[in-house]
Amino acid sequence: MKDHLVRATTNDGTLRAVAAVTTELVEEVRRRQHTDPTATVALGRLATGAALMGSLLKGTQRLALSIEANGRWRA
């Protein structure tokens, strides 16, 4: 199944919902970053959260994410 994102809003706009399948996105992050399984889970959650939050932005709004870690880094 391809990655996809679904947004829903009630008619009066009082409730919004967003859901996403991001398996291919996370696999691409893992492939490019050569991450171990634990790091892949963390980066996958970050990427999925960014996709969900980013889908709610309007106009010129921006989303900034930051990661702080003390683990081993590989180039």
Order of alpha helices (4+ residues) and beta strands (2+ residues): beta-beta-alpha-alpha
